Amino acid sequence: MATANTTTAYTLADFAKNLAPDGSIADVAELLSQRNEILEDMLWIEGNLPTGHRDSVRTSLPTPTWRRMNQGVDPTKTTETQVTDTCGMSEAIAIIDKALADLNGNSARWRMSQNKGFLEGMAQDMAAQLLYANSALNPEKPMGFAPRFASLSTGTSQTANNIVNAAGSTSSQQSSIWLVGWGDDKVRGIFPKGSKAGLQDTDEGEEWAFDANNKRYKAYITHYVWKAGLSVKDWRYIVRIANIDTSANAGGLRSSTPPDLVDLVDQAIAKIPNLGACRPALYMNRSVKRQFNKQRNRGAQVSGTVNLTTIRDTSTDDQRGVIKRFDNYDGIPLRIVDQILNTESVVS
């Protein structure tokens, strides 16, 4: 069973506990925990660069010499390389007509209710970018998980060793399950040196705003900024189960011959070097998790089953027709991330 390790990195909720009572991050952390569970789990460190974080990573180990008497020892050394991860900066501005906000007699409370949409929108977008953004194509964004684990060729991509292929072949109807071992020396979120963690909102007060015809009106302005990136110091602590066909075609999750998700997850877990050295979690979207629950109740060949009375209940009271739902696999939390797509392309 996996156990969380002691770490010096913080979650957003940890940072919230250290803010002044008038800080806004506590509310933000609560919102993130509702729908974007990968953001709730992520550990965060302050980068050592104004634009991100630079790590030294060992690339080879010294080779010892087996020697005979009166023979020497060959000198050897370790080798290292430096990896730089950059942060992106996501911003939004909420403009609320002052006259409209003042109508209800509690403008501050009403503004917050309106601005929650901005908080949720930015949270969902951040989750999506941390999964799929590619800074090589869009330099203003961070490098996400998917571009780092985008090839099955071990000859050209080292991270291919940590991709479990579910063998889906239907183009653009694929999904992924991610196993991430969070740790301050493994996988973590980063924010730029000298900045603050999490989504920051600034009440700009009353300002002149402009309508579509460039005419002025008084408005309450709120400015949102989130500077964040992903730092992978040890890629071995991330496993992608790729090419999970979500279609009803043969071999798809909605067919009568779906991929065995339980076996695929077990393969992924076996690739993590040391579960006790990290804080592991499994991430999947709602539809994949539903199929995972069904398969754990009866086996892989159940996706086509519509008669729930044929489902074997796994609880001790053996109530037929009940699909037991799971919140962990061998102690590793199962977490919902709605931003994981069912429309990924085949990883080859």
N, C-alpha and C positions, 0 to 999 in steps of 0.2 A: 504494500500500500504506500502511495506517495505521501510524503510529508513536506510541508513548506519549510524552507531553510531560513535562517536568520539573515537579514539583508539590511544594508544601509541605505538602499534606495527607497523612495517614497511613492505611495499612490497619491492620486489627487485628493482623496479623502484625508490622507495624512497631512498634506499641505494645508488643507482647510482648517485643521485643528490648531494650526500655528498662526492663523491670521487674526487680526484685530476684529472685535465684534462688528465693526461696520464694513468688513470685507465682504465681497460678493461670491467668493469662490466656494463657500459652503453650499450655497444654493445650486451652483453649477455642478458640483460633484454629485449632489442628490439627483439632479436631472440625468446625468450621464449614467448613473447606476440603473436607471429604469429601462433603457432600451439599447444601450451600447456597452455591453458588458466587457468587451475587450478593453475599453477605455477605463473602466473601473478597476480592472486587474493590473493594468500596465504599471510598472515601476518607472519612476522618473528621476533623472539626475540632471544637475546643471552641467551643460557642456563646458569644455575648456577653451572654446573658441567663440567669438562674437556671432559666428554664423552656424555653429554646430558643435561637433565633438570629434577629436582625433584620438585614436587608440593605436597602441603598438600590439601587434598580433604575432605570436610565434609561428613560424612556417616550417621549421625543421628542428630535430633534436640531435644532440651529439651522439656519435657512434663510438662505443667503447672498443678497446683493443684487447683481444685475448692473446697474451704474450707468453713466451717461454722464458726460462732463465737466461739472463745475459742478452735479451732482446729488448728493444725500446718500445715505446708507446707512441702511436701516431697522434699528433695534436688534432683536436677537433673543436667545434663550437656550435652553438645554436645560431639560427638565423631568425630575424624578425622583419616584419614589414609594417608600414603605417597605413591605417584605413581611416578615411575622413568621411563622416556622415554629416549632411547638412540639414538644417531646419527650414521649413517653409513658414510663411506668415499669412494666416487667413484673417480677413477683416470683413466687417459688416457695419452698417450704420442704420439705426432705427430712427425714423423721423415720424413723430406723432403730432398732429395738429393740436396746438395748445387749447384752443377753444373746445375741441372735441373731448380732450382729456379732462378738462375742467368741468364738463357738464355733469358728471356723476357725483361730484363733491368730494371725491377721494382720488385725486389725480395720480398720486404716487402708486397706490395699489393697482389702479387701472393700467398704468404704464407697465407695471411689472407683468400683469396678465398678458398684455399685448407683446411684450418683449420676450416672453417665454418661447414664442415661435422661433425667434432668432437663435436662442440658446439651443433649442432642439435641432434646428436646421444645421447649425455649425457643428454640433456634436455628431450628427449623422454623417455630415460631409467629412469630418476629421477621421471617423472610423473608416469610411470608404477610401480616403487618401492613404491612410496607413496600410491598407490592404493592397491597393492597386496603383498608387501614384508612381510614376517613373521620372525621376529627376533628370535622367539622361535625355528624355524627350521634352519635359517641362521643368526647366531649372528652378522655377519659382516654388516647386512643390518638393516634399521630402521623397526619399526612396522608400517605397512600401515593401511589403512582404513578397507579393507575387512576382515582381521583376527580379528579385533575388533568387527565386526558385522557379525558373521559367523554362528549364530544359531537362530532358531525360538523359542527355548525353554526358556520361561521366568523363569522357575524354576531353570535353571542352568546358564543362561546368562542374566545379567541385561540389556545389550544393545539390547536384543531381543525385548524389548518394543519399540524400535525405528527402527524396520524393518517392512516395509509395504510389504506384500507378494502378488506379482502379480500372483501367483499360476501356474507358468509355470512348466511343468513336464518333458519336453524333456531333457534328460541328456546332459550336456556339450553344450547346445545351448542357454544359458541364458545370459542376460545382466542386468545391474543395472543403476538406476538413483540415484545420490547422492545429497542430500540437505545439504549444510554445512553452518553453521553460524559462520563465522570467527570473532575472537575477541581475544584480548590479555589475557582475562581471560576465554576464551571458547575453541576455536580450533585455533592452530597456528603452523607454522613451527619453528623449532629450529636449531641453529648451536652451536657448542661447545663453552664453555666459553673461551674467549681469542682468538678466531678465527674470521674469516670474513664471512659475509653472501654472499651466491651466489657462482656461478662458478668462480673460480680463475684460471687464466692462467698465466704462467710464461715463458717468452722467455729465454730459456737457451743458446741461441746464437749458435755458431758453435761448434759442438762436433764430435768426432769420433763415427760413427755407424758401425754396423756389418751386412753383408749380410747373406744369408742362409748357406754359406760355411765358415762363421766366418771370412771373409775378411773385412778389414776396408775401409770406405769411409767417406768423410766429409759431414755432414748433418746439417741442421737447426733443432733444437729440441725445441718443445713446450710442457710444462707439464701442464696438467689440473687436478685440484682437486676440488671436491665439497663435503663438509661435511654438512650433513643435516639430519633432522629427523622430526617426527610429534609428537606434544604434544597435547593431548586431556584432558584438565582440566575438561570440563563439557561435558560428552558424550551425553547429551540431545540435544545438538546443532548440532548433526549429525543424519540424517535419511537416511537409505538405502531403496530404492525401489528395492527389489530383485526378482529374478525368473521371469524376463521379457523374455518370450519365443520368440526368434528371428526367429524361423523356420516357414515353411509353413504348419506345422501340425495343427490340430484343436486346437484353443486357442493361436496360435502363431501370432506374429505381421504381418506375411505375409499371414495369412489366412483370411477368410471372417468373422471370429469370434475372433478378437484380444482382448487383455486386454484393458480396458479403461484407457489410460495413463493420461488423464486429471483428472479423479477421483482419480487415484493413487497419482498424484502429490498433489492434494488438501488434501488427507489424510496425506501426508508427512508434508505439511506446518502446519497442525493442531497440529502436535507433537512438534514443536519448542516452548519452553516456552515463549519467548519474542522476536519477530522479530526485534523490535526496539533496542534491547540490543546487536545486532550483525550485521555483514555485510553478509547477506545471498546470496547464489548463487546456482543454480541448474546445475548439471553437467551430461551430457550424450554424447554418441558418435553420429556421423553424421547420421547413419542409424536410430537410435532410435528417434533422433530429427526430422528427415523427417516424420516419422509416427506420431509423436506428432503434427507437423504442420497440417498434413492431418486431424487428428481427431479433432483438434480445428476448422477447417473449416467446417466440416460436421457432426462429431460425430464419435463414436468408430467404427461403422461398415463400414469402408471405405477402409481398407487395401487391399481388393481384387479389388477395383475399378481401372480400367485402362482407362475408358473414362473420361478424365478430364473435359468435358463439364458438367458432372453431379456434379462436386464439387461446393458447394456453396461458393462464395467469401464473405468474412466477411467485406470487405471495404464498404464505403458508396456509391461508384459509381456502385457497383453491377456488376462488369465485370465478366461474366460467363467464366468458364474454367481457372481462375487464382487461384492458391493456395496461400493464403496469408502466409507469413513467419513471425515468431514472434521472437523478441529478448528478451522478458521478459514474465513472468507470474505474474500478479498482482504486478508488480514492481520489482519482483525478477529476476535478469539477468539469461538468459539461455545461458550456456557456453558449448562449444564443447571441449571434451577431447577424442581424438582418441585412447588413451591408454585404455579406458574402453572397455573391450572385449565383443564380441558376443558369446564367447565360455566358459563362466563361468559354473561351475557345479551348480546343484540345491542346494539352501540353505535350510536345513531342521532342 
